[in-house]
Amino acid sequence: MTLNKIALAIAAAVCVSAAQAGEVEVLHYWTSGGEAKSAAELKKLLESKGHTWKDFAVAGGGGDNAMTVLKSRVVSGNPPAAAQIKGPAIQEWAQDGVLANLDSVAKAEKWDSLLPGVVANVMKYKGNYVAAPVNVHRVNWVWANPEVLKKAGVSGMPQTYDEFFAAADKVKKAGFIAVAHGGQNWQDFTTFESVVLGVGGAKFYQDALVKLDPKALNSPTMKKSLETFRKIKSYTDAASPGRDWNLTTAMVMQGKAGFQFMGDWAKGEFVAAGKKPGKDFLCAAAPGTANAFTFNVDSFAMFKLKDTGAQKAQGDLAASIMSTGFQEVFNLNKGSIPVRLNMSMDKFDDCAKLSSKDFVSTAKTGGLVPSVAHGMAISPSIEGAIKDVVSQFWNDDKIGVDEGLKRLVAAAK
Ligand code: BGC
């Protein structure tokens, strides 16, 4: 080839990629230390394909704020290219006809064989892929500061609620806050669903909180769950209402508090701060839930757009989200585990390895259940209603357990 021809060929190649490069506006709510590092990996990946990332971050743990903003953007006919949407909400958006079909990417990349069936189902609407999953978070964890436990004379992580309350008493006596809690309704429910799972087991959790069976909801087991939940509150500090989850994790990190009930995005915070599991912080399944796993899968749905550059960018984003390289680096930062099957866990820490092992084993035993607090189980409207009731109960000690139970049953209807 002459120099001229080479120059022409290069120019043509540049033209093609420029024509196909697009801007992807990405709505997400990953704004804490560990989350921001993870989001940065996604951005880097997209930019490596020649596309532009337009950041649309809406702060607020659990994503409630982000979903409100998303609704107003879609209603005004100006959706972002991609949005962090998950669980049954994916189906609702797809039903509205606003989501792009990702089947061509999914087929080319063989998603059906790379994803656990339980996850693939959530990503599909009427058999077509409309969202791409990035991870599997486990929600039923308790985090602890080993130094605080040592000073309080607590040896090892509590396995049952009797052990937990005995440990919490010691931590309190030693002058620490026993339970770090952020009083926001998604955080209240994160603790509540772990309590229900620990008190009643996976089958009860499924009947009561997923199937919303009135018999299970209105039962002695649910009563016991509410009592246990309320008891946990007595170990929290007065400044808890309204506190963000990452500031709550920081209380454990800084040795102000002993325990926190939270999903493993909390590990992303510890890790982002340079803390090591087993040494600077401890992880364990919430009391009574070692044989169960509440899953929470983060995913991105793409909105239908006319611009062909943007469409190409959306496809590239979806494809690269499922790549092994991304699944590894993203989840190392995020605290979750890869959603893609058969990936090596060599680079992951012991908390992630335990999560990965339990994800596989609970899928076989029926212990794998969707997180209600994190939008994986029921329609967003009922989820909102029962979250409100549980938070009212948590916040107002004048609401007795029987009254709380009554309100829960009514909200689930
Ligand atoms: C999301 C996580 C996020 C957490 C806190 C959860 O619902 O799945 O990705 O880190 O909320 O915002």
Boltz pocket constraint, residues with backbone or C-beta under 6 A from the ligand:
constraints:
  - pocket:
      binder: B
      contacts: [[A, 29], [A, 35], [A, 60], [A, 61], [A, 62], [A, 63], [A, 137], [A, 245], [A, 265], [A, 296], [A, 297], [A, 298], [A, 373], [A, 374]]
      max_distance: 6.0
